[in-house]
């Protein structure tokens, strides 16, 4: 039977680390949720688990939804963000709601009922996955990168380069503890409404520039 420990072992494996290092180079120009999930699915399949990508789920607002992955009957949802997104997007929306998760959920409910697009809003997308899709496991992948000190040529085709450089300069680096605490606060509020076991796996790749992948795993 698949359990969250099996997922953590995959993420901590040498095979995953090798694939993630390569991916951090060739996928540096895109958000990496899908390719990371594909690596995880490949490695789980090798272990003999029955893995299905984009599993059909129940309806939300009369629309059929898809979940990211099914593993031996359990549902995994995942989201990807950058450290800069936490600082500029998640924190800003959380502050706007006066740190009130119920108000954020009200805003989410209104968007869903009115069929409004989310744009790039990681906060509401995370909450939608957790409270509407009801996964057995939710995983937020946060990528921290330090792009300071590299030439324009070296930074060509890097996703969100300008925003990242501004963030790196503002906090003088990356892996900022105060920024990452914003996620801890959000997840604590989620835990109060929908309890879960919490795990964190952090992987440094540093293939092209200093970078850390933070895997925040919530087991409901």
Secondary structure, DSSP 8 states (H G I E B T S, - for coil): ---HHHHHHHHTSHHHHHHHHHHHHHTTTS--HHHHHHHHHHHHHHTT--EEEEEEEEEETTEEEEEEEEETTEEEEEEEEEHHHIIIIIHHHHHHTTT-HHHHHHHHHHHHHTT----S-HHHHHHHHHHTS--SEEEEEEEEE--TT--TTTTTT-TTHHHHHHHHHHHTSS--HHHHHHHHHHHHHHHHHS--EEEEEEEE--SSS-EEEEEEEEE-
